Amino acid sequence: MFFTVTMSLLEGFLGTLKLFILTLVLSLPLGLFISLGSMNKNIMVKGPIRFIIWVVRGTPLMLQLLIIYYGPGIFFGVPLWGGGTDGRFMAALFAFVFNYACYFSEIFRGGIQSIPVGQYEAAAVLGMDKKQTFFKIILLQVVKRIVPPISNEVITLVKDTSLARVIAVYEIIWNGQSFIKSSGIIWPLFYTGVFYLLFSGLLTLLFSYIEKRLDYFR
């Protein structure tokens, strides 16, 4: 029975891992793009972006999942995601990417704005344009400063993936919970915690290593 449960949870964990990796790969660059928009001097650009960030950060991710998945069909009569497994996964991925991009954008914004103005002025004196200044001087320092808060969000993402089950996306907790109905046992649900702890532990070690590698900025 233990082997059967373990294999089932491993299958569910692959779904969790897939959602985690795709969310991270897509939300980080999108978050940087959104942060640049939120710092734009044009209020017509900055205003709507800041409002969207406020809404996303101020409402539960579970609510966003439900609205994104069911909303198009209810409000517009268009089953945008379909009813299949792939459609549910894409809806969950869209919700996660957009949610975490907004959180990451605030971390990026804080990191960028923490760089002294004098460094921009020094780069201008050296003849660098804005693009060169950002990518060759500012961004590397920002990365060093945002690693700790980014690591917290990434570990939170590991646990938040479990919310995808509200729209029937198969992930590890869904598989663990299924044994309650099928076999009348609850320990597989607690067993899922081992997978989360191990994965979070590996990520913690990875980010600790990254922080040490970036110590040369001190």
C-alpha positions as CSV (number, residue, x, y, z in Angstrom):
1,M,0.0,0.0,0.0
2,F,2.9,2.4,0.8
3,F,4.4,1.8,-2.6
4,T,1.1,2.5,-4.3
5,V,0.6,5.7,-2.4
6,T,4.1,6.9,-3.0
7,M,3.8,6.3,-6.8
8,S,0.5,8.1,-6.8
9,L,1.9,11.1,-4.9
10,L,4.9,11.1,-7.2
11,E,2.6,11.4,-10.2
12,G,0.7,14.2,-8.5
13,F,4.0,15.9,-7.6
14,L,5.0,16.0,-11.3
15,G,1.9,18.0,-11.9
16,T,2.9,20.3,-9.0
17,L,6.4,20.6,-10.4
18,K,5.2,21.4,-13.9
19,L,2.9,24.2,-12.6
20,F,5.7,25.5,-10.4
21,I,8.4,25.6,-13.1
22,L,6.2,27.1,-15.8
23,T,4.9,29.8,-13.4
24,L,8.4,30.7,-12.3
25,V,9.8,30.8,-15.8
26,L,7.0,33.0,-17.1
27,S,6.3,35.2,-14.1
28,L,9.8,36.5,-13.4
29,P,10.4,38.2,-16.8
30,L,6.7,39.4,-16.8
31,G,7.2,40.8,-13.3
32,L,10.2,42.8,-14.5
33,F,8.3,44.2,-17.4
34,I,5.3,45.1,-15.2
35,S,7.7,46.8,-12.7
36,L,9.1,49.0,-15.4
37,G,5.6,50.0,-16.4
38,S,4.7,50.7,-12.8
39,M,7.6,53.2,-12.6
40,N,6.8,54.9,-15.9
41,K,6.5,58.7,-15.6
42,N,3.4,58.7,-17.7
43,I,0.4,58.4,-15.4
44,M,-1.7,56.9,-18.2
45,V,0.7,54.0,-18.2
46,K,1.6,53.8,-14.5
47,G,-2.0,54.3,-13.2
48,P,-3.7,51.3,-14.7
49,I,-0.7,49.0,-13.9
50,R,-0.6,50.1,-10.3
51,F,-4.3,49.6,-10.0
52,I,-4.1,46.0,-11.4
53,I,-1.2,45.2,-9.1
54,W,-3.3,46.5,-6.1
55,V,-6.3,44.3,-7.1
56,V,-4.2,41.2,-7.7
57,R,-2.2,41.6,-4.4
58,G,-5.4,42.5,-2.5
59,T,-7.5,39.5,-3.5
60,P,-7.0,35.7,-2.7
61,L,-5.3,33.6,-5.4
62,M,-8.1,31.1,-5.0
63,L,-10.7,33.7,-6.0
64,Q,-8.6,34.7,-9.0
65,L,-8.4,31.0,-10.1
66,L,-12.1,30.6,-9.9
67,I,-12.8,33.9,-11.8
68,I,-10.2,33.2,-14.5
69,Y,-11.5,29.6,-15.1
70,Y,-15.3,30.1,-14.8
71,G,-15.5,33.8,-15.6
72,P,-15.4,33.7,-19.4
73,G,-18.1,31.1,-19.6
74,I,-20.4,32.8,-17.0
75,F,-20.0,36.4,-18.1
76,F,-19.4,36.1,-21.9
77,G,-20.8,32.6,-22.7
78,V,-17.4,31.6,-24.0
79,P,-15.8,28.4,-22.6
80,L,-12.3,29.9,-23.0
81,W,-10.4,27.0,-21.3
82,G,-12.7,24.1,-22.2
83,G,-13.5,21.4,-19.8
84,G,-10.5,19.1,-20.3
85,T,-7.4,18.5,-18.2
86,D,-5.2,20.7,-20.4
87,G,-7.7,23.5,-20.3
88,R,-7.9,23.5,-16.5
89,F,-4.1,23.4,-16.3
90,M,-3.8,26.4,-18.7
91,A,-6.3,28.4,-16.7
92,A,-4.4,27.6,-13.5
93,L,-1.1,28.5,-15.1
94,F,-2.5,31.8,-16.4
95,A,-3.8,32.7,-12.9
96,F,-0.5,31.8,-11.2
97,V,1.7,33.6,-13.7
98,F,-0.3,36.8,-13.5
99,N,-0.6,36.7,-9.7
100,Y,3.1,36.0,-9.1
101,A,4.2,38.5,-11.8
102,C,2.4,41.2,-9.9
103,Y,4.2,40.2,-6.6
104,F,7.5,39.9,-8.3
105,S,7.0,43.3,-10.0
106,E,6.9,45.0,-6.6
107,I,10.1,43.2,-5.5
108,F,11.8,44.3,-8.7
109,R,10.5,47.9,-8.3
110,G,11.8,48.0,-4.7
111,G,15.2,46.7,-5.8
112,I,15.5,49.1,-8.7
113,Q,14.5,52.1,-6.7
114,S,17.0,51.2,-4.0
115,I,19.9,51.9,-6.3
116,P,21.4,55.4,-5.6
117,V,20.7,58.0,-8.2
118,G,24.4,58.8,-8.3
119,Q,25.1,55.5,-10.2
120,Y,22.8,56.6,-13.0
121,E,24.5,59.9,-13.1
122,A,28.0,58.3,-13.2
123,A,26.9,56.0,-16.0
124,A,25.6,59.0,-18.0
125,V,29.0,60.7,-17.5
126,L,30.7,57.6,-18.9
127,G,28.5,57.9,-22.0
128,M,26.2,55.0,-21.3
129,D,22.6,55.2,-22.6
130,K,19.7,54.1,-20.4
131,K,19.6,50.6,-21.8
132,Q,23.3,50.0,-21.1
133,T,23.0,51.6,-17.6
134,F,20.2,49.3,-16.7
135,F,21.5,46.0,-17.9
136,K,25.3,46.5,-17.2
137,I,25.1,48.4,-13.9
138,I,21.7,48.4,-12.3
139,L,20.2,45.0,-12.9
140,L,23.1,43.0,-11.5
141,Q,22.9,44.9,-8.2
142,V,19.1,44.6,-8.2
143,V,19.4,40.8,-8.5
144,K,21.7,40.7,-5.4
145,R,19.2,42.8,-3.4
146,I,16.1,40.9,-4.4
147,V,17.2,37.3,-3.9
148,P,16.0,37.0,-0.3
149,P,12.4,38.3,-1.0
150,I,12.3,36.4,-4.3
151,S,13.2,33.2,-2.5
152,N,10.4,33.7,0.0
153,E,7.9,34.1,-2.8
154,V,9.3,31.1,-4.7
155,I,8.9,28.9,-1.6
156,T,5.4,30.3,-1.1
157,L,4.7,29.3,-4.7
158,V,5.5,25.7,-3.9
159,K,2.7,25.6,-1.4
160,D,0.3,27.7,-3.4
161,T,0.3,25.2,-6.2
162,S,-2.1,23.1,-4.0
163,L,-4.8,25.8,-4.7
164,A,-5.0,24.6,-8.3
165,R,-7.2,21.7,-7.1
166,V,-10.1,24.1,-6.7
167,I,-10.6,23.9,-10.5
168,A,-9.7,20.1,-10.5
169,V,-6.1,20.4,-11.6
170,Y,-4.4,17.2,-10.6
171,E,-1.5,17.9,-8.2
172,I,0.0,16.1,-5.2
173,I,-2.7,17.1,-2.6
174,W,-5.5,16.1,-5.0
175,N,-3.9,12.6,-5.3
176,G,-3.3,12.4,-1.6
177,Q,-6.9,13.4,-0.8
178,S,-8.3,10.8,-3.3
179,F,-7.2,8.0,-0.9
180,I,-9.7,9.3,1.7
181,K,-12.6,8.5,-0.7
182,S,-11.2,5.4,-2.3
183,S,-9.6,3.6,0.6
184,G,-10.8,5.4,3.7
185,I,-7.2,6.3,4.8
186,I,-5.9,9.8,5.6
187,W,-2.2,9.3,6.1
188,P,-1.4,9.8,2.4
189,L,-2.7,13.4,2.8
190,F,-0.1,13.9,5.6
191,Y,2.5,12.1,3.5
192,T,2.2,14.9,0.9
193,G,3.8,17.2,3.5
194,V,7.1,15.2,3.1
195,F,7.3,16.1,-0.6
196,Y,6.7,19.8,0.1
197,L,9.3,19.9,2.9
198,L,11.9,18.2,0.8
199,F,11.3,20.4,-2.2
200,S,11.2,23.6,-0.1
201,G,14.4,22.4,1.6
202,L,16.2,22.0,-1.7
203,L,15.1,25.4,-2.8
204,T,16.3,27.0,0.4
205,L,19.7,25.4,-0.2
206,L,19.7,26.6,-3.8
207,F,18.9,30.2,-2.8
208,S,21.5,30.1,0.0
209,Y,24.1,29.1,-2.6
210,I,23.0,31.9,-5.0
211,E,23.3,34.5,-2.2
212,K,26.8,33.3,-1.4
213,R,27.7,33.5,-5.1
214,L,26.5,37.1,-5.2
215,D,28.5,38.2,-2.2
216,Y,31.0,39.9,-4.4
217,F,28.6,42.8,-4.7
218,R,29.2,43.7,-1.0
